[in-house]
Amino acid sequence: MTDHPTDLSKLPSYVAPRRSIFSARKFALMASVVAGLGVAAYGFSPSNNFDVLTTTAHAQVNKEVRQVQQPIGFADIVERVKPSVISVRVKMAEKAATGEASPEDNPFPPNSPMERFFRRFGGPDGFPGPGGRGGRGGRGGGQMTGQGSGFFISADGFAVTNNHVVDGADKVEVTTDDGKVHTAKVIGTDPRTDLALIKVDGVNNLPYAKLSDSQPRIGDWVLAVGNPFGLGGTVTAGIVSARGRDIGNGPYDDFIQIDAPVNKGNSGGPTFDTTGDVMGVNTAIYSPSGGSVGIAFAIPASTVKSVVQQLKDKGTVSRGWIGVQIQQVTPEIADSLGLKKPEGALVAEPQVNGPAAKAGVESGDVITRVNDQPVKDARELARTIGSMAPGQTVKLVVVHKGQDKILNMTLGELPNAKAAKADTDQKDSGKAGRGNVTVPNLGLTLAPANSVAGAGKEGVVVTDVDPNSPSAERGFKEGDVILEVAGKLVSNPAEVRDAIATARNENKNSVLVRVKSGDSSRFVAMPVAKG
């Protein structure tokens, strides 16, 4: 049997209409894409070798073309989630609003990067500074008022907002999307993550949002929703542009960066993913001018879940604590310690009688794993330990003098009060001390600590720093005390010079120096290579 070209005229009569409809539909879609117009009527005339479409088929094609051309929107998601978003209005005594509360309550330390470069957006004033706190607005009758946003997380009235929105409030009112006003009470706050849990009593059928169970991906669409002034919700769209952002707020910084415009008054409001779940709580914007420039930061839903559950159960948040001063492992420090990669958290100093010291952690150790979970850097260690419960036993892997060491540790509870920082400007420790010796390669003038008033009994005190030296570039200042060089305790300048000479003769590029400034210790990698 030989093959012959198909003669369409001999096909059954019912085949032609089916083929014609398909061809016409394909032509219509192509025409709409090329011309940007609806289906052209002449595209189906007999003169163009197409069968005439039936009225029903023609209507179906037009419907499909309209569906192709219609842009994707978020109206359905917004309609579903917007009722869960609330306006949060607070009233407080003027004394509390003028910043007379404890500095511990302010999540942004004075002169911190967060205070310098980021603006709070809880209300008209919107920035914590002298004489006011973020989000505090108009005054009258001896009271201050503030405004922010939030969202219900349960039908019985539990809602999430920012700590800085309700901090110090005497009265809290929430306005729902339909305009109803309810009195709320503060269940608990957590200044370290800037989260607060509030509650409206006497209701059990409120619309609420669900916290996401998944991690957002960079590039995912997000919707930032707020109800800043009780005038109705505001919605902006954008994408996730970064994760794990450290904005100088504290050791638990792990913000999601979004490029959806977020403005003043939206503080505490939710950021939704495209499934309608809350992937973060809006808390800060990057704002050199005070207004939105399209860069905002949200607290991840995973953090919100953990904090809110503790606030709901006991009104406070307890965090694990190991009692160490830690710092980043820089490439220079990694080279000095013989590490393959600049990863892990370097222990500058374990606190006396703290959990880490009791477990055997020493200065100069690098913590690389917690319960078989890799530790990328010092911030990740702080977040990992802080997410665990006090009393929990953990397994640490540390690099101790070049060797891996496994330690078991029982976590303590993070103290509520931060340790006070001693004044590092030791005016009595200057050049008046005895035995000053200059180390030219470092640009330091040193003296035994026990010979200089106020410098202590251990180590070698810095009495002068050459402003153009490597030491000045690495933050050395007058009054610092050098405790160790290359892992060896030093008590006089000669021991410092000998340790540096030994490292140079061993062809090392840098040497690790442990420095004490006030009550804080840190490691500094100093260059010692020949030439």
C-alpha positions, 0 to 999 in steps of 0.5 A: 500500500502506497501513501498518497497526499490526503484529499480533504474533500474526501474526509467525512463532513463532520471533520471540517467544522472541527478543524475550522473551529480550531484553526479560527481560534488559533488565528484569533489568538495570534491576531490578538497578540500581534495587533493588541486588539480583539478578534477581527471579524474578517479573520473568519470570512470564507474568502480567507479559506476559513469556515464560518464560525457559529455564534456560540463558537465565536463567543467562546473564542472572544471569551478566551481571548479576553481571558488571555489579555486580562492582566493578573491582579490581587483583588480576590486575595485582598477581598479575602484578607483585608477584613482581618487587618485593623487600625491600632490607636493608643493613648498614653500619659504624656510623661510616658510618651516623652521618653522617660521610660526605661531605655531597655524598652526602646529596641533601637539603642542610641546612635545605633545604625537602626536609629541613624538610618531607619525611620519608624512609621507608627504615626505622624511623628514616626521616629523615636528621638529626644522628647518622643517615641516612634508612632506618637502623634497629637497631644491634648489634655495631658495625653499623647496618642499614637497610631499603627496597624495590626491584624487578628490571628484568631476569631476570639480577638487575639491580634498582633502588632508592633511593640513600639506601637503599644509600648507604654499605652494606657488605653488601646483601641482597634478599629476593624475594616468595617469601622467598628471600634473595640477596646483592647488590652495588651497581653504581652510585648517583646521589645527584642523582636518588636512584637506585641500581642493584644486582645479584644474581649467579648467577640468570637466571630472576627475575621482573622489571618493565618501565619504562613508555614513556609519560608518566602523565596526571593522574588515572590509576590507580596502584599503589604496591608495596613489600616493606618488611620482607621480610614480603611485598609491600604494595599501595596504590592511588591516582591521579596527582595532579600531575606535574613537582613541585619538592620542593626536592631539587635542580635536576633535581626532576621528581617525579610526585605520587601520592595512594596511601598510601606508608609507611616501608620502601617507599622504592625500590619501584615505582609501577605503572600499570594496564598493569603497567608501572613509571611511577615509583620511590617516593622521598619522602612529605609527612609533617608527622607522620612517617607517611603522609598520602597524598601521595607522590612518585615518580621518573618512569620516563623519568628512571630509564631514563636513569640506570639505563642509565648506571649499568649501562654505567659505574657513574656518571652524566654530565650536560651542563653549560653553566656558568651561574647561572640564575633564574626569570623573574618577571612583574616581571623580564619587564616590566623586560626587555620580554618578552611572557611570564614564560618562559625562564631568566634568566642571572644570571652565566655562569661564566668560561671555561664553555661558555656564556661561550665561546658568547657568553652574557651576564648578563641574557640569557634562554634561551628554547629549546634545540634548538628545544624551548621552555624554560618556566623555569629548572628545565626548562632544568636538566633539559633540559641535564642529560639530554644527554651532555657533548660534545654540540652544542646550539643555544640561542635567547636574548633579548639586549637585547630581540633574539633571538640564536642561539648554538651551544654544546658542552656540558661535563660537570657537575662532581661536586663542587658549588662552595663557597658563600662566607660572605655575612655580610661583617662588615667591610663595614658602616656603617664604610665611606666614602661611605655614601649612602641611596637612600630609594626603595629603602630601601638605604644604599650605598657604592662596593665598593672603599671597603669592606673585603671587598666587592671592587673592582666595584659598589656595596655595601649597607651597610644595609637598611631592614627595611620597604623594597621591598629587604628584601622582595626579599631584599637584605641587608647585604654584597650588592653591586649590579653593574648597574642597568638593564643598566648597570654601576655603581661608585658610589651616584650611578650607581644613583640616576641609573639609577633616575631614568631608568627612572622618567622613562621611565614604567617600572614596575620596573628590573632590578638584578643583585646579587652575594651571596658567589659567587652572582649574581641579578637583582632587579626593583625597583619604580620607578614614580612615586607 
